[in-house]
Amino acid sequence: MTEKILVVDDEEGIRHVLQISLGMAGYRVLTADSGKSAMQIVRSEHPSIILADIKMPGMDGIELLQKIKAENPDSEVIMMTGHADLELAIQSLKFEASDFITKPVNYDALEIALKRVHEKIGMKHKIKEYTEDLERLVQEKSRRLIEAERLASLGQSVATLAHAIKNITGGLKGAMYVMEKGMEQDNKKYLSQGWGMIKGNVQKINDLALDLLNYSKQRAPDYDLFDPNIPVREVFHLMLPKAKEHGINLRLDLDEGLEKVFLDLEGIYTCLLNLVTNAIDAFMWGDPSAAHKEVVLTSKKADGWAVEYQVTDNGGGMDGETREKLFRSFFSTKGSKGTGLGLMITEKIVREHRGIIDLKTEPGVGTTFTIRLPVSSEHTDATI
């Protein structure tokens, strides 16, 4: 469909000239000689762009702009003004005019203003489509979550998940607002900030979806004989750059004399990665200015067990109430920045190994998570 543009001016000559030039540019041009008649056309034809004179008898351009924005916030309005009325034109920007051009109309300036408007409209459509796609994704993941039998026992956790989704959607709406202001003011800093906010919230959606899939999927552990230090070393080398970036000393303390153990290598790697990530994040969300920050990743032999893994940090520790909530559905010490599923996934994998996971923590001292895996090579999936 041909894009509609409405020209509003009380001078017939200007309307006629603009109708011809804009028509030749491919627009379907509508015209109005007053603010009142312009509003009637806006309500019936819904033009995407309005080109309005700022000085008109009766309803002036500023009042028309306010009425249009009140009824059709997505309409883009370009104001036309004489050189003596530049102050009014600048004032119109405060009422969300997209741009302004001076009279007599310079067609190069009009072309540039229309190009900016189309870029703004295109960006709005992309953000809207992006948000709608994310909302559909969230709705689909939520539907699967509710329908899955293995998650039925989570009960009220669905409400907590909805709250997390609401926070993400709120973040996206905030990002849209910042980007719109950046486009309106041609402010690259706002545009960069808004885009960064969008990327951050998309990453939250991705993390939440992946954690839900990891927790709910029916994956049979792949047990085999492995050196139990393999997953420890892999996690250490993966997380070392992040630890250094945040001034954290990540240290390995391995028992090199351990015998091979029957374990699901991918599962134990996931467990240790979750625990080390949480330990590093404890400094980031707790007191990032702590003088000496250290996380130690340990493997050793334990009486009655094939191997014992420990992840220890000297962060702020946790109080009793926080400790009690740790393995509950969707609880996270990171607030809205975490999904709350990492420790649930870790506990699930340890149970599948018929092992145990333990926690020792003290406020102001630090936290140690311990995983112990059995000697037996006979494994059955634990029921959660």
C-alpha positions as CSV (number, residue, x, y, z in Angstrom):
1,M,0.0,0.0,0.0
2,T,1.1,3.6,-0.8
3,E,2.2,5.4,2.3
4,K,-0.2,8.2,3.4
5,I,1.1,11.6,4.3
6,L,-1.0,14.5,5.5
7,V,-0.1,18.1,4.7
8,V,-1.7,20.7,7.0
9,D,-1.4,24.4,6.0
10,D,-3.8,27.3,5.7
11,E,-2.1,28.5,2.5
12,E,-3.5,26.7,-0.5
13,G,-0.4,27.3,-2.6
14,I,1.9,25.5,-0.2
15,R,-0.6,22.6,0.1
16,H,-0.7,22.4,-3.7
17,V,3.0,22.5,-4.3
18,L,3.7,19.9,-1.5
19,Q,0.9,17.7,-2.8
20,I,2.6,17.6,-6.3
21,S,6.2,17.0,-5.0
22,L,5.3,14.4,-2.4
23,G,3.0,12.7,-4.9
24,M,5.9,12.4,-7.3
25,A,8.0,10.9,-4.5
26,G,5.5,8.1,-4.2
27,Y,3.3,9.2,-1.3
28,R,-0.5,9.2,-1.2
29,V,-0.9,12.9,-0.2
30,L,-3.9,14.1,1.9
31,T,-4.4,17.8,2.6
32,A,-6.1,19.9,5.2
33,D,-6.5,23.7,5.6
34,S,-6.9,23.7,9.4
35,G,-6.2,21.8,12.5
36,K,-9.8,20.8,12.9
37,S,-10.1,19.3,9.4
38,A,-6.7,17.7,9.9
39,M,-7.9,15.8,13.0
40,Q,-10.9,14.5,11.1
41,I,-8.5,13.1,8.4
42,V,-6.2,11.6,11.0
43,R,-9.1,9.8,12.6
44,S,-10.5,8.4,9.4
45,E,-7.3,7.8,7.3
46,H,-4.6,7.2,9.9
47,P,-1.7,8.7,8.0
48,S,1.7,7.6,9.3
49,I,3.3,11.0,8.7
50,I,1.9,14.5,9.2
51,L,3.5,17.6,7.8
52,A,1.9,20.6,9.7
53,D,2.4,24.4,9.7
54,I,3.1,25.7,13.1
55,K,1.2,29.0,12.6
56,M,-2.4,28.5,11.6
57,P,-5.6,30.3,12.6
58,G,-7.9,28.5,15.1
59,M,-6.0,25.4,16.2
60,D,-2.3,26.1,15.7
61,G,0.4,23.5,14.9
62,I,1.4,22.9,18.5
63,E,-2.1,22.2,19.6
64,L,-2.6,19.9,16.6
65,L,0.6,18.1,17.5
66,Q,-0.6,17.5,21.0
67,K,-4.0,16.2,19.9
68,I,-2.4,13.8,17.3
69,K,0.1,12.4,19.9
70,A,-2.7,11.9,22.4
71,E,-4.8,9.9,20.0
72,N,-2.1,8.3,17.8
73,P,1.2,8.2,19.6
74,D,2.9,6.3,16.7
75,S,2.1,9.1,14.2
76,E,5.2,11.0,13.2
77,V,4.7,14.8,12.9
78,I,7.1,17.2,11.1
79,M,6.5,20.9,11.8
80,M,6.9,23.7,9.2
81,T,7.8,27.1,10.5
82,G,9.0,30.5,9.4
83,H,12.5,31.7,10.5
84,A,10.9,34.0,13.1
85,D,9.1,31.1,14.8
86,L,12.1,28.8,15.4
87,E,11.5,29.0,19.2
88,L,8.1,27.5,18.6
89,A,9.6,24.8,16.4
90,I,12.1,23.9,19.2
91,Q,9.2,23.9,21.7
92,S,7.3,21.4,19.4
93,L,10.1,18.9,19.9
94,K,9.2,18.8,23.6
95,F,5.8,17.6,22.5
96,E,7.3,14.8,20.6
97,A,7.4,16.3,17.1
98,S,9.7,14.2,15.0
99,D,11.5,17.1,13.3
100,F,10.9,20.6,11.9
101,I,11.8,22.4,8.6
102,T,11.7,26.1,7.8
103,K,9.5,27.8,5.2
104,P,9.8,28.4,2.4
105,V,10.3,24.6,2.2
106,N,13.7,23.5,1.0
107,Y,13.1,20.1,-0.6
108,D,16.5,18.7,0.3
109,A,15.7,19.5,4.0
110,L,12.3,17.9,3.6
111,E,13.9,14.8,2.1
112,I,16.3,14.5,5.0
113,A,13.5,15.0,7.6
114,L,11.4,12.3,5.9
115,K,14.4,10.0,5.8
116,R,14.9,10.4,9.5
117,V,11.2,9.8,10.1
118,H,11.3,6.6,8.1
119,E,14.3,5.4,10.0
120,K,12.5,6.1,13.3
121,I,9.4,4.3,12.1
122,G,11.5,1.3,10.9
123,M,13.3,1.1,14.3
124,K,10.0,1.2,16.1
125,H,8.6,-1.6,14.0
126,K,11.7,-3.7,14.6
127,I,11.6,-3.2,18.3
128,K,7.9,-3.9,18.4
129,E,8.3,-7.1,16.4
130,Y,11.4,-8.1,18.5
131,T,9.4,-7.6,21.7
132,E,6.4,-9.5,20.4
133,D,8.6,-12.4,19.3
134,L,10.2,-12.5,22.7
135,E,6.8,-12.4,24.4
136,R,5.6,-15.2,22.2
137,L,8.7,-17.2,23.1
138,V,8.1,-16.6,26.8
139,Q,4.5,-17.6,26.5
140,E,5.5,-20.8,24.7
141,K,8.2,-21.6,27.3
142,S,5.7,-20.9,30.1
143,R,3.1,-23.1,28.4
144,R,5.6,-26.0,28.2
145,L,6.6,-25.4,31.7
146,I,3.1,-25.6,33.0
147,E,2.3,-28.7,30.9
148,A,5.4,-30.7,31.7
149,E,4.7,-33.4,34.3
150,R,8.2,-33.1,35.8
151,L,7.6,-29.5,36.6
152,A,4.1,-30.0,38.0
153,S,5.4,-30.4,41.5
154,L,6.9,-26.9,41.4
155,G,3.4,-25.5,42.2
156,Q,3.7,-21.8,43.1
157,S,7.0,-21.5,41.3
158,V,5.1,-20.7,38.1
159,A,4.0,-17.4,39.7
160,T,7.6,-16.7,40.5
161,L,8.6,-17.4,36.9
162,A,5.9,-15.0,35.7
163,H,7.3,-12.3,38.0
164,A,10.8,-12.9,36.4
165,I,9.3,-12.6,32.9
166,K,7.4,-9.5,33.9
167,N,10.8,-7.9,35.1
168,I,12.4,-8.8,31.7
169,T,9.4,-7.3,29.8
170,G,9.6,-4.2,31.9
171,G,13.3,-3.9,31.1
172,L,12.5,-4.2,27.4
173,K,9.9,-1.4,27.6
174,G,12.4,0.8,29.4
175,A,14.9,0.1,26.6
176,M,12.3,1.0,24.0
177,Y,11.7,4.3,25.8
178,V,15.4,5.2,25.9
179,M,15.9,4.4,22.2
180,E,12.8,6.4,21.2
181,K,14.2,9.4,23.1
182,G,17.6,8.8,21.4
183,M,15.9,8.9,18.0
184,E,13.8,11.9,18.8
185,Q,16.8,13.9,20.0
186,D,19.3,12.3,17.6
187,N,21.3,11.3,20.7
188,K,23.8,8.5,20.0
189,K,24.4,8.0,23.7
190,Y,20.8,7.2,24.4
191,L,20.6,4.9,21.4
192,S,23.7,3.0,22.6
193,Q,22.3,2.7,26.1
194,G,18.9,1.6,24.9
195,W,20.4,-1.1,22.6
196,G,22.6,-2.3,25.4
197,M,19.5,-2.7,27.6
198,I,17.7,-4.6,24.9
199,K,20.7,-7.0,24.5
200,G,20.9,-7.5,28.2
201,N,17.2,-8.4,28.5
202,V,17.5,-10.7,25.5
203,Q,20.3,-12.5,27.2
204,K,18.1,-12.9,30.3
205,I,15.4,-14.5,28.2
206,N,18.0,-16.8,26.7
207,D,19.4,-17.8,30.1
208,L,16.0,-18.4,31.5
209,A,14.9,-20.5,28.6
210,L,18.1,-22.6,28.6
211,D,18.0,-23.2,32.3
212,L,14.3,-24.3,32.1
213,L,15.2,-26.7,29.3
214,N,18.2,-28.0,31.2
215,Y,16.1,-28.7,34.2
216,S,13.1,-30.2,32.6
217,K,14.7,-32.3,29.8
218,Q,14.7,-36.1,30.1
219,R,18.4,-36.6,29.5
220,A,19.9,-40.0,30.4
221,P,23.3,-39.5,32.1
222,D,26.2,-40.9,30.0
223,Y,28.3,-42.7,32.6
224,D,31.8,-43.9,31.9
225,L,35.2,-44.2,33.6
226,F,36.9,-40.8,33.7
227,D,39.6,-39.0,35.4
228,P,37.6,-36.9,38.0
229,N,39.9,-34.0,37.5
230,I,38.9,-33.5,33.8
231,P,35.8,-31.4,34.5
232,V,37.6,-29.4,37.2
233,R,40.4,-28.3,34.9
234,E,37.9,-27.5,32.1
235,V,35.8,-25.3,34.3
236,F,39.0,-23.6,35.8
237,H,40.3,-22.7,32.3
238,L,36.9,-21.5,31.1
239,M,36.3,-19.2,34.1
240,L,39.8,-17.9,34.7
241,P,39.5,-14.9,32.3
242,K,36.2,-13.8,33.9
243,A,37.8,-14.1,37.4
244,K,40.8,-12.1,36.4
245,E,38.6,-9.4,34.8
246,H,36.9,-8.9,38.2
247,G,40.1,-9.1,40.3
248,I,39.4,-12.5,41.7
249,N,42.1,-15.1,42.3
250,L,40.7,-18.4,40.9
251,R,42.9,-21.2,42.2
252,L,43.1,-25.0,41.6
253,D,43.9,-27.5,44.3
254,L,43.7,-31.0,42.8
255,D,44.5,-34.4,44.1
256,E,46.4,-35.9,41.2
257,G,46.4,-39.4,42.7
258,L,42.6,-39.9,42.3
259,E,41.5,-43.1,40.5
260,K,39.1,-43.0,37.6
261,V,35.4,-42.7,38.5
262,F,32.1,-43.6,36.8
263,L,30.5,-40.3,36.2
264,D,28.6,-38.4,33.6
265,L,31.3,-36.0,32.4
266,E,28.9,-33.4,30.9
267,G,26.7,-33.4,34.0
268,I,29.5,-32.9,36.5
269,Y,31.1,-30.2,34.4
270,T,27.7,-28.4,34.5
271,C,27.5,-28.7,38.3
272,L,31.0,-27.3,38.8
273,L,30.5,-24.5,36.3
274,N,27.3,-23.5,38.1
275,L,29.1,-23.4,41.5
276,V,32.1,-21.5,40.2
277,T,30.0,-19.0,38.4
278,N,27.9,-18.4,41.5
279,A,31.1,-18.0,43.6
280,I,32.5,-15.3,41.2
281,D,29.1,-13.6,41.0
282,A,28.9,-13.5,44.8
283,F,31.7,-10.9,44.6
284,M,30.0,-9.0,41.8
285,W,26.6,-8.8,43.4
286,G,28.0,-8.5,46.9
287,D,30.9,-6.3,47.8
288,P,32.9,-5.8,44.5
289,S,35.4,-3.6,46.4
290,A,36.6,-6.4,48.7
291,A,40.4,-6.3,49.0
292,H,41.3,-9.9,48.5
293,K,38.9,-12.0,46.5
294,E,39.5,-15.7,46.0
295,V,37.7,-18.8,44.7
296,V,39.3,-22.2,45.2
297,L,38.3,-25.3,43.1
298,T,39.3,-28.5,44.9
299,S,39.2,-32.3,44.2
300,K,40.2,-34.9,46.7
301,K,39.5,-38.4,48.0
302,A,36.9,-38.7,50.8
303,D,36.2,-41.6,53.2
304,G,33.4,-43.8,51.7
305,W,33.3,-41.7,48.5
306,A,35.0,-41.9,45.1
307,V,35.7,-38.2,44.9
308,E,34.9,-35.0,46.7
309,Y,34.7,-31.6,44.9
310,Q,34.7,-28.3,46.7
311,V,34.1,-24.8,45.5
312,T,35.1,-22.2,48.2
313,D,35.0,-18.5,48.2
314,N,35.8,-15.8,50.8
315,G,32.9,-13.6,49.8
316,G,30.2,-12.3,52.1
317,G,28.7,-15.6,52.9
318,M,24.9,-16.1,53.5
319,D,22.6,-15.9,56.5
320,G,20.4,-18.7,57.6
321,E,17.3,-17.5,55.8
322,T,19.1,-17.3,52.4
323,R,20.7,-20.7,52.9
324,E,17.2,-22.3,53.5
325,K,15.9,-20.9,50.2
326,L,18.9,-21.8,48.0
327,F,17.6,-25.0,46.5
328,R,14.0,-23.8,46.2
329,S,12.4,-23.1,42.9
330,F,13.6,-20.0,41.1
331,F,15.3,-18.5,44.2
332,S,18.4,-16.5,43.3
333,T,20.7,-14.4,45.5
334,K,21.2,-12.3,42.3
335,G,17.7,-11.0,42.4
336,S,16.3,-10.2,38.9
337,K,19.7,-10.9,37.3
338,G,19.6,-14.6,38.1
339,T,17.1,-17.4,37.0
340,G,17.3,-19.3,40.3
341,L,17.6,-22.6,38.4
342,G,21.4,-23.1,38.5
343,L,21.5,-24.8,41.9
344,M,18.3,-26.8,41.2
345,I,20.0,-28.2,38.1
346,T,23.2,-29.0,40.1
347,E,21.3,-30.8,42.8
348,K,19.3,-32.8,40.2
349,I,22.5,-34.0,38.5
350,V,24.2,-34.9,41.8
351,R,21.1,-36.9,42.8
352,E,21.2,-38.8,39.4
353,H,24.8,-39.8,40.4
354,R,23.4,-40.9,43.8
355,G,25.8,-38.4,45.3
356,I,25.2,-35.6,47.8
357,I,25.7,-31.8,47.8
358,D,26.4,-29.9,51.0
359,L,26.8,-26.2,51.9
360,K,28.7,-24.5,54.6
361,T,28.5,-20.7,54.8
362,E,29.1,-17.9,57.3
363,P,28.2,-14.2,56.9
364,G,31.4,-12.2,56.4
365,V,33.6,-15.3,56.1
366,G,32.6,-17.1,52.9
367,T,30.9,-20.2,51.4
368,T,31.9,-23.7,50.5
369,F,29.8,-26.1,48.3
370,T,30.8,-29.7,48.5
371,I,29.8,-32.5,46.0
372,R,30.6,-36.1,46.9
373,L,30.2,-38.9,44.3
374,P,29.9,-42.6,45.2
375,V,32.3,-45.4,44.5
376,S,29.6,-47.7,43.0
377,S,29.5,-48.0,39.2
378,E,25.7,-48.9,39.3
379,H,23.7,-45.8,38.6
380,T,19.9,-45.2,38.3
381,D,18.3,-41.9,37.7
382,A,17.0,-40.3,40.9
383,T,13.4,-39.1,41.0
384,I,13.0,-35.4,41.8
